[in-house]
């Protein structure tokens, strides 16, 4: 992996925290792996200020160390092996605490608009000359192989967690910049624009299946991150256009960061509890957060419910709280587009044992089969504060539309990808599931 960006220790135990290029507060090292955060008084009192997180309110200047740690830990990969790869790439020692992680170049291009800088001269990190190292596809391919080697560790698959692609942490990915036809590694203030995600080692063809599920989601009318499939050497990846990056004012070519946090961060929950069966957030918890904070709460809750329904229809078994999020722009709060959706169907023959990350209605456990009734979804919808019967019917509408949407997207793939076992099983087996669900959910929940 390239070593162009290197870490160096900061002079003290404080870091300036910036949003949209403005200092909003300071992160403080309280102990070896304990951090605190405090908003600057003037920023906190400004009615137009954007909070760092919905879990870190502006008018609470001193935040609890647990809430702060949960939030900042959400900025780096969950899995220790992936953390080591990224730490090594910038010269960090193995097992470096989160404060040291954010004190260097990795703290300049996080998810959302947050950046971390030397408190004595925060402008230096933002105003310094931007670097933009061109990368060939061959270079990127070698980097991806190295990343996969680090991520390729044995993992257990049980009936409890069957179908979960990342139970032990985040999927391997790299962030790069794409302007025009070329790829580059930015540094300094220059943002990355795309995420490159190779297939998870235990699931061949997963990157292609994820792209198809994402593209089909957009085709059936859900706000969805833009994706494509690109080959780098012998590695096929799903390329995700970052929705937390946008064009500058008046359509300028300058890329601008947009603040984002996932639902674990927004709720102040550790990433170790991202699945509901780990005592993580439920559909009702997320709906309540959106009801209390979204600028258009009913629209946000309804959209979240439909995203959850789409994941259920395609058996997207990683629909946990970290795979939903919010965008924060000044005082506006909105649900982020759908992301990280991938059906488990191509790799599991016994779908009745596949788990769904969130409990739907009064399901006794997380097996997805318990959610295959209109009553379950109507109950879930009512508890989230939307029309439950309408949500149940929407599940059927989504199921009816998915097979054609998937087939249309698969037809756009190169023959060598469209003809793989994984794509063929996705179209055949998921198609049968969708047609069955469309029939089941065509009956009103009250019938």
N, C-alpha and C positions, 0 to 999 in steps of 0.2 A: 504494500500500500504506500501511497505517496506520503512523504514526510515533510511537505512544504510548510505546513503550519505547525508550530512548536509551542509547547506549554512552558511557561516560566512562572515561578511563584510571585504573588503580589506582595507588596511591602508590608501590609498589615492584615488584620483579620476582618476586613470590611470590603464589600464590593458594592459599587453603585449599580442600581437596578434601573434599566431604561425601558420605557414603552414608547414606541413610535419616535425614538430618538431623544426622548426627554427623560431626565432623571426623575423617578417617582418615589424612590426610597432607597434603603440600603439593606443588604444581606450581611449578617454578622455571624462569624464562627463563634459559638458559645462553648463548644467542647470538641473532641475529636471528630464526631460525626453528628453534632447537634448544631442547628442553625436557627437564627432568629431573623425576623424581617420587621421593619418599621417604615411606614410611609413618611415622606417629608410633609411637614405640617401644611405648607401652602398648597401642595398638590392634593392632599386629602380633603381640604376645605373647598376646592374648586368644584362647582356643581357640574362642570363638563368633563371631569376627569374620568378616565377608564380605570377600573380596578385591575390589579394584577390577576386577581381571581375572584370568582363569586364566593369562594370560601374564605377570602381575606378581605373583609369589608373595608371601605375607605375610612370610615369614621372610627374604626378600631385601630388606632395607630400601632399598638403593640399586639402582635399576633402570637398565638400559642406556638411554641416550637414544633409540636407534633403536626399541626396544620401546615406550617411552613415546610417542614421536611417532606411531608406527603406530596406537597405541590412541586417542590424542586426535584424530588426523586422522579417525578413523572416526566421530567425533561430528558431523561437518559434511558437507554435500553434496560429492560427488566432483567434480562439474562446476564449472569456474570461473565460468560464466555464472550458475549458481544461487547460488553463494557471493556473487557481486557483488550479486544482488538482495537476499539476506538481510542482507548487510553494510550496504548502503545504507539498508535499512529501519530500522536502529538507529544510523545515523550513523557506521559504521565506514568507514575509507578503503578504496578498492579494493586487493585483494591483501593485506589485513591478515593477519599471521601468526596461527597458531592460538591462541597465548597471548592476544593481544588479543581474538580472537573469543570466548574463554571468559571473559574478564574482565568482560563486561557482561551484559545481560539474556539473551543467547543461551546463556550458561553456566548459567542457572538452570532451564532446562527441556530437558535433553538426553534422549537415549534412555536408558532405565534409571532408576536412582535417584541417579545422580551429579549433583552441583551444585558450582559453583565460586563462591568468595566472597572478599572482602577478608580477608586473614589477621589483621588487627588487630581485626576485629569481625565474624567470620563469622555470628554470630547475627543481626546486623542484616539480612542478606539474607533469612534464613529467617523472622524474626519480624516483619518490617515488614508494614504493612497490605497485604493482597492487593487487586489491581485486577482487575476483571472487566468489560471494555468490551463491552456488547451489540452484536451485529452483525446487520444485516438480510441476507436472502439476496441482495439487490441489491448490497450492499457486498461480500459475499464473492465474488459473481460477477465484480465489477470487479477484485478482487484476483487472482482466478484468471486472468483475461484478461491482466493485467499479468505474472504469473508465466509464463504460456505464451509471451507475446511474447519474454521474455528467454530462454526455453529453446528457442525455435523457430529453431535454427540448422541449416544444411545438414549432413547427415551421409552418409557413404559406407556402403553395404551391400554386402559382398562375400560370396562363397560361404564364406569362412572364418568370418565372423561372422554369417552369415545368420540372422535370427530373433532376434538379441540386441537387446533394447529399449534397453539402457543401457550399451553397451560403453564409452562415454566417461565414465560417471558415473551418479549417482543420478537417479531420476525426479523430476520436479517435484512438489512436495507442500507443503501447509501444515498446521500443527497448530493445532487450536482446541479449545475446551471446549464440551461439550454437556451441559446438565443440563435434563431435561424436554424441552420442545419448542424451546428457544432456543439460539442459537449465540453464543459470546462469545470475546473475546481476553483470556486471563488474563495477569496480571503478578505480580511478586513471588513469593511461595511457592506460588501456586495452579497446579496442574499442568494441562496440556492433557489431553484425554481421547480425541480422535479425530484421525486423519489424513485429509485430503481430497486425493485424487489425480486430477487430470483426465487425459484420454487423452493419450498421448504424441503430439506433433504429426504424426509420420510415419505413425501408425497409428490412423486414425479408428475410433471405437467401442471403443478398447482398454480404457477404464475399465469398460464394461459386460461385456466378455469376461472381464476379470480377476475381477469380482464373480462371474460364473457359474462360473468355474473354482474359485474359493475356496469358494463355497457347495456345489458338487458334491463337493469334497474332504471337507467336513464331512459331507455326506450319505452318503459311502461309508465313514465311520468314522474319519477321520483328525483329530487335534487341529488345529484351524484357527482363525485369527483371524476374528472376526465381521465381515461386510461387508454393505453395502447400496449401492444406487444412488440418489443424490440430485441434483436439478437446481438449480443456482444461476444464475439468469438463463438464458443460452443455453449454459451449460457443464454437462455431465453429469460427475459424479465418482463414483468408488468411495470410499465412506466406510469407513474401517477403524477399528474399535474397538480402542484400544491395549491390548494384553495386558500391557504393562509399567505399567499403572495398574489399581488395584483399589479396592473400597470399603474404608473404614476398619474398625477392629476392631468386632465385634458388629454389622456391617451398617450402620454409621453413614454418613451422606451424604458425609463427608469423603473425597476422593480421595487415595489413597496411591500413591506411586511404588514400583515393583518393579524391582530391578536386572536389567539385561539387557545382553548384548553379542553382536555377531554373531561368526561363526566366524573371520573374519579377525582381529578384535580378540582373540578367545580364543586364537588360535594365534600371535599376535604378527606377523601378516603385513600388509603394506601393502595398502590398498584398491586400489592399482594392479595388484595380483596376485590379484584376486578370482576370476578364471577360471582353471581348471587349465591351459589352453593358454598362460596368462601366467606359468607356473611357480607357479600358485596351489594351494590345498589340493585334495587328491583325496578320494574317498569314504573311503579307508583312513585318511587323515590325520584326518578328522573323527571317524571311528569310534574311532580310538585315543585322541583327546582325551576322548571320552565314556566310553570304557572306564576311563581313568585318573582321571576326575574326577566323573562323574555319581554321584548318590546311589544310583540304581538303574541300573547301567551296561548290563545286558543289555536292559532295557526301552527305555532311551534309544537304544541302537544300533539295535534292531529298529525303533523308531518312525522314526528318521532314514532307515533303509533304505526304509521304506514311503513316506515323503515323497518321497524321491528317485525311487522307482518311479512314484509318481503324476505327478510332473513329467514323467517320460519318457513315460508313457502319453498325457498331454494335449499333449505337445510344449511344455512350459514351458521355453523355451530360456534363461531367466535363472536357472536353478537353480545359481547360483554360491555361493561360501562366505559372502558377505555376506547372502544370502537364507536362511540358516539361523542359528540362534542358541541361546543358553542363558540361563536365568533363574537368578539367584543370590540366595538368601534365607538369610542367616546362613551356616550350613555346608552348606546344601542346594543342590545343583546339578542342574538338570533341563533337558531339551530344550525350547526354546520352541515354541509352536504354529506350524504352517505359515503362511507369509505370502508375499506378492508372487509368486503363481503366476498366470501368464497364458499361454494357448496361443498359439503363433505361426501356427496353421493358417489363420485367416481372411485373412492377408495374403500368404501364400507358396504358390504353386501347386506348385512342385517340392519336396515334403517330403523327398525323398531327400538333398537337399543341406543340410538344416537341421542346424546344429550342436547338440550337447548339451554343456553346460558341463563335465561331468565324464566321464572315461573309465570305461566299464563293462566289467569283465573285461579281456580282452586285445585290446580294440578298437585297430586300427592308427591311427585318428585320431578326431576329435570328431564326425564325421557320425553322426547318431542312428540311421541304418540299421544300423550295426554292433552296436547294442545290442538288436536285434530278435530275439534268440535266448534260449531258456531257459539255455543253457550260459553265455552272457555274464553273466547275472544270478546264476546259481548260483556262478560263479567270484567275482564281486564280493562276494556275500554271505559266502562262506567267508573271503575276505580281510578282511572287516569283523568277523568273529567271530560271525556268525549262521548258522543253517541255510540253506545256499545253495539247496537244492532247494525248501525251503519258501518262500523269498523269490521264486524264479522262479514258483512256483504263485500266489503272492500278486499278482504282476504281472498274471497272467491274470484273477484275481478282480477286481482293480481295473478292468481294461479292460472286463470284462463288465458292471460296475455303472455305469460312467461315463455311457453314453448316456442311460439313463433318468433318472439324477440331473440331468444337464444339461437335459434336456427339462422336467423338473418345475420346475427353477429358472427356466428361460426363460419358462414359462407364468405366472409371477408378475410378469413385467415389464409395464409399460405397452405398449400396442400399438405405439406409435411406436418403441420400443426393441426389442421382440421381433421386429419385422418388418424390421430392418436387414439389409443384405447380410452384415455381419460375424457377427451372431448366426445367421443362416440357414446360413452356411458352417461355423460352429463345430458346429452340430448335425449337418449333413449330412456334411461331410468328416471331422471328428473321429469322428463316429459310425461311419463305415466303417472308419477306422483302428482304433478300439477293438474292433470285432467281429472284425477280422482278427487283432489281437493276442490277443484272448481265445481264439481257436482255436489259434494258434501256441503259446501258453503253457499250454494245457490238457494238453500232453504233458510228463511229468516230464523234468527236465533230463538225467537219466542215460539216457533212452531213445534 
